[in-house]
Amino acid sequence: MYELYRQANGITVVVDIFRATSAICTALQNGVTEVIPVASIHDAKRYSDDDDVIIAAERGGEIVDGFVYGNSPLSYINNKHIQGKTLVLTTTNGTQAIDAAKEDGELVIGAFSNLSVLTKWLIEQNQDVMLLCAGWKNRLNLEDSLFAGAVVDVLLNNGFEYDIDSDAAIISRLLYTTAKNDMLKFLENSSHRNRLKNLNLENDVEYCLTLDTCNVVPKLAGGSLKNALKVQISN
Amino acid sequence: MYELYRQANGITVVVDIFRATSAICTALQNGVTEVIPVASIHDAKRYSDDDDVIIAAERGGEIVDGFVYGNSPLSYINNKHIQGKTLVLTTTNGTQAIDAAKEDGELVIGAFSNLSVLTKWLIEQNQDVMLLCAGWKNRLNLEDSLFAGAVVDVLLNNGFEYDIDSDAAIISRLLYTTAKNDMLKFLENSSHRNRLKNLNLENDVEYCLTLDTCNVVPKLAGGSLKNALKVQISN
């Protein structure tokens, strides 16, 4: 679907709430210096001899055999082993979405964990914004649409306008305004939450729906995601 | 996207509210004996020497040059020229969606104009139901999702259950329950409504959002859509 909406310019926000983009924000917030998203497990393994690299691989909601890390954001909190390291990450949906959009315009990472700083940054940039929801194996999902709606809602309240073909944005915003007071309850029947519930990942679900735990805007440059806010300050 | 959801069995409901599936129901309700959906204008022209055939062709919301009929449902109401005729129809989105799904299971046509008889018929069949929203040039649109939500709402209230991967159905149902008391207002900002407004097709929009003007369930058999209810009675 991305091909239908792609834009050569502007900013693409990649969204994979359960859990890739939540994990990326959390890792950068908690000591990782950069995240290198790779599409395949094979590509991830190429970094296995590098002591400065933590490798993480997830498929189907579980850590891939032979790896220590997956895409659980909680595994990157209060973790002394990741301090100052590069995180190489491959996941079922999120890193594939990054891969699809990486050649077009600017690419940043969105999650409920960075909603406020992300939207503030987007408003400052004042460019066209496209929200790319990773979904689950190319299907639409509820939690990514919900987050897209949260971003749409903030941007519209700050002078942005809908694009011509923006029915998906209208729907997402309605989702968010309906669900925002109890997102956990709203997602009770969603496919992905139930998938994670079956994997005993309820804590992850709750964390991924918590607003503003991170003050980072992960931005892609040279194949690596670094915090755009930190880059701005160091300039 | 259809490839991701296709099912070999069960019933697929094709939805293109503005305006192909609304037009198909209306034509069958108002004197046409069958509708033959064709994907290309070239295929439609092959019927041009047949006196028993009315040909209709729409692209981009307008009647294609050289044709008298497009996909305006209103053109098929109180029209003596179409009585007892076969309607050959090609449209931008709707007939393409029919073409994509025609090999899988049973295929019927849904629109607000046949919501009650369609859902009653679906409940009687008691099979898996898939709602295929034609959208606009493969993009999601608001009105088709809204109708899908109306069907989901009726089916869930009558003992049907969500499939495992049914986030799209959950979202559609929320749309419908939010919008059902004033769908015209709800669609005010939608892309397609504005496209039709620009073409002076406001009457069509209003008609296409009116419930239960037709008592037909167009069902595909041998490349042609006929009223399944009539077929049942004649058995």
Interface residues (C-beta under 8 A of the other chain):
Chain A: M1 L4 Y5 W136 K137 N138 R139 L140 N141 L142 S145 Y162 I164 D165 S166 D167 A168 I170 I171 L174 L175 T178 N189 S190 S191 H192
Chain B: M1 L4 Y5 W136 K137 N138 R139 L140 N141 L142 S145 Y162 I164 D165 S166 D167 A168 I170 I171 L174 L175 T178 N189 S190 S191 H192 N194
